[in-house]
């Protein structure tokens, strides 16, 4: 977060604390969001029922930590954070729960919290993937929608194909001054990519093409920073594939293809008693749980055709590569982790807006005006708005200029080399030359009489980003 934005948000939050010193609920909420600046980014994994949220949590962490079974009536948010030792705490009662780390991942004894009500379960689990962000596994939308918007800094929104009613929640999430001014804190994930195209062996490629098509769509582009196709089960299988799994898949792959293929068409055939390979029913059921029928077909094809899949590690790496998990991690890094401070500032301002509108009093109108001024003038938010406008085709330049603008304002990452589109090892002299050249080019755009006022204003945002690059290179 830039120092200007940080100072503005802290000033507003402390002015609000002075204003609401006699309102314990409001003051607690404001202090809570101030404390979050020193915590990891909060990324919620949200979506409708059976969208694959827990599968994605496991794929990100690299171990089977989700879901934690809770009674059907409970709407429990599960927070996964990094720590030295596994443990779990149920809130609001603050009850410590017994945790067992098994060969299959995490087991939490939920009996101890009964009958106390539980809204949140905080799980500490040693994982490199959790060092930069806390991952939140949420109940199904739309029921959990308000809490997702209130407690998360960013959202991985899971959908089967990104069509129809799946986008309604994203549209409703744009309500409020802060949401409209800094609208993009979402990555759209086509989370059942292996089901697109009827489960054909090239289904993941078809899903990635659909993701690119959605990303170019003006409506979808205005609601999210990126669209990523993900085969969730394939990703998880690649992360936790065991030697036993690989041995069974290798046995299947050695079976003559004409004999095996009819049994890979449906799950009933695959687990039936009459089977052409020496793999027992229990193992085949485990493979289905791990990979799904599409994943079994893909894995056996990969082993049969070779190319680095003749070991367990080789097959695991290829499954992860094909699943889309690597693309999702990269998108989370550049869209969320690189912008963590700006996203936490956005959350703080959203909380402040909610307090000011829920409990209006003398002085709250001035704070609302100051909040809107901060939203309008903070360059971090200007960049986010411009990324959304360019992705949604609400502002257009020529193809080459538009691609450069998107890069310079940080769509592909916020480091100087990412903004300039060069190798991270590029020497400082070349970076300086590229940055000053880009600055001059976009200064010309701000003065071009043939461009509309909106285009010239967009160019001014790019100019400010170029100046930021130069400042970073000179410091």
C-alpha positions, 0 to 999 in steps of 0.5 A, spaced: 500 500 500 502 506 498 504 511 504 499 516 502 493 511 502 496 508 508 496 514 512 489 516 509 486 510 511 489 510 518 487 517 519 479 516 517 479 510 522 482 513 528 477 519 526 471 514 526 474 511 533 473 518 536 467 519 533 464 512 535 468 512 542 461 511 546 458 505 541 462 499 543 459 495 537 462 500 532 468 501 535 470 494 536 469 493 528 473 499 527 479 496 531 478 489 528 479 492 521 485 496 524 488 490 527 488 486 520 493 491 517 498 486 521 495 480 519 495 476 512 491 477 507 484 474 507 482 470 501 475 467 501 473 461 497 466 462 495 461 459 491 454 455 490 453 448 493 458 443 490 462 448 487 468 444 489 470 449 495 473 444 499 477 441 494 480 447 492 482 448 499 486 442 499 489 443 493 492 450 495 494 447 502 497 440 499 494 436 504 487 434 505 485 439 511 477 440 508 472 439 509 471 439 517 464 435 518 459 440 522 452 439 523 448 440 517 444 446 520 451 450 522 453 455 517 461 455 519 466 459 516 473 455 517 479 459 517 486 456 515 492 459 517 499 457 517 502 455 524 508 451 527 503 446 530 496 443 528 490 446 532 483 448 532 479 453 535 471 454 535 468 461 536 465 465 539 466 461 545 474 460 544 473 452 545 480 448 543 478 442 539 482 436 539 486 435 532 489 429 529 494 429 523 493 423 519 496 420 513 490 423 509 490 430 512 486 433 518 481 430 523 478 435 528 474 432 534 468 437 533 464 433 539 467 438 544 464 444 542 457 441 542 452 444 545 455 451 544 454 455 537 459 456 533 460 461 527 467 460 525 473 455 526 480 457 526 485 451 524 492 452 524 496 448 519 503 448 518 503 450 510 508 454 506 501 456 502 498 459 508 504 464 509 502 470 505 494 469 506 489 466 510 484 461 506 477 461 508 472 455 506 465 458 506 458 455 506 454 455 500 452 462 497 448 466 497 446 464 504 454 466 506 454 472 502 454 478 507 459 475 511 464 473 505 463 480 503 464 483 510 470 478 513 474 477 506 479 481 503 479 478 496 475 472 493 476 466 489 469 465 486 467 458 484 462 457 478 461 451 474 461 455 467 461 462 469 454 463 466 447 465 468 445 465 475 452 464 477 454 471 476 448 474 480 452 474 487 458 477 484 453 483 481 450 484 488 457 484 491 458 491 487 453 495 492 456 500 496 460 506 495 467 502 496 465 496 492 463 501 486 469 505 487 474 499 488 470 494 484 475 488 483 477 483 488 475 477 485 478 471 481 473 467 477 474 460 477 471 455 473 472 450 478 469 443 474 473 444 468 474 437 467 466 436 466 466 441 460 466 438 453 462 432 456 469 430 460 473 428 453 480 427 454 481 435 452 476 437 457 481 442 460 484 445 454 476 446 452 475 449 459 481 454 458 479 456 452 472 458 455 476 462 461 479 466 456 473 467 452 469 469 459 475 474 461 474 478 454 467 479 455 465 486 457 460 484 463 464 478 466 471 482 465 468 488 470 466 483 475 473 480 476 480 481 475 482 474 472 478 468 470 481 461 471 479 454 469 481 449 474 480 441 474 479 441 482 480 433 483 486 433 478 489 439 482 488 435 488 490 428 486 497 431 483 498 435 490 497 428 494 498 422 489 501 416 493 505 411 491 499 406 491 495 410 487 501 411 482 502 403 482 494 402 480 494 407 475 500 404 472 497 397 472 491 400 468 496 404 463 499 397 461 492 394 460 491 394 452 487 400 451 481 397 447 480 392 453 480 398 458 477 403 454 470 401 455 471 400 463 473 408 463 466 410 460 462 410 467 463 409 474 459 403 474 463 400 469 469 402 473 468 399 479 464 393 477 466 386 478 468 384 471 474 388 470 480 387 465 486 389 470 489 386 476 486 392 480 481 390 486 475 394 487 477 397 493 483 400 490 479 402 484 474 406 488 479 410 492 482 412 485 475 414 483 475 418 490 481 421 488 481 423 481 474 422 478 473 418 472 476 423 467 482 424 472 483 416 471 482 416 464 487 422 463 492 419 468 492 412 464 493 416 458 499 420 460 502 414 463 501 410 457 504 416 452 510 417 457 514 424 457 516 425 464 510 421 467 514 414 468 515 416 476 510 418 481 513 425 482 513 426 474 505 424 473 503 428 479 507 434 476 503 433 470 497 433 473 498 439 477 500 443 470 494 440 466 489 442 472 490 449 472 492 450 479 499 453 477 495 458 473 491 460 479 496 460 484 500 465 479 493 469 478 492 469 486 499 472 487 499 478 482 492 480 483 491 478 491 498 477 494 502 483 490 496 488 492 495 485 499 495 492 502 491 495 498 485 490 498 486 490 506 485 498 505 479 496 501 476 492 507 477 497 512 474 502 508 468 498 507 467 497 514 468 504 515 462 505 510 458 500 514 459 503 520 457 510 518 451 508 514 448 504 520 449 509 525 449 516 522 450 522 527 453 529 527 460 528 523 459 522 520 457 525 513 464 529 513 467 522 514 463 519 508 465 525 504 473 524 506 472 516 505 469 518 498 475 523 497 480 517 499 477 512 494 477 517 488 484 519 489 488 513 491 492 511 486 491 503 488 484 504 487 485 508 480 489 502 478 484 497 480 478 501 477 482 502 470 484 494 470 476 493 471 474 498 465 479 495 460 477 488 461 470 490 461 472 494 454 469 500 457 475 504 455 478 502 449 485 504 446 488 501 440 490 493 441 498 495 442 496 501 447 491 497 451 495 491 452 501 496 455 496 500 459 493 493 462 501 491 464 503 498 466 497 499 471 499 492 474 494 487 471 500 482 470 503 483 477 506 490 481 513 489 480 517 494 476 519 488 471 512 485 471 509 492 469 514 493 464 513 486 461 521 484 462 525 478 465 526 479 472 533 479 471 533 485 466 539 490 468 537 497 472 539 501 466 534 497 461 529 498 466 530 505 467 530 506 459 523 502 458 520 506 464 522 513 461 520 511 454 513 508 457 512 515 461 513 519 455 509 515 450 503 515 455 504 523 457 503 524 449 496 520 450 494 525 456 494 531 451 492 527 444 486 531 442 483 526 438 482 522 444 476 522 449 476 525 456 475 518 459 481 516 455 485 521 457 483 520 464 485 513 463 492 515 460 493 519 466 492 513 471 498 510 466 502 516 467 502 516 474 503 508 474 510 509 470 512 515 475 511 510 480 515 505 477 521 510 476 520 512 483 521 505 485 527 504 480 531 510 483 530 508 491 
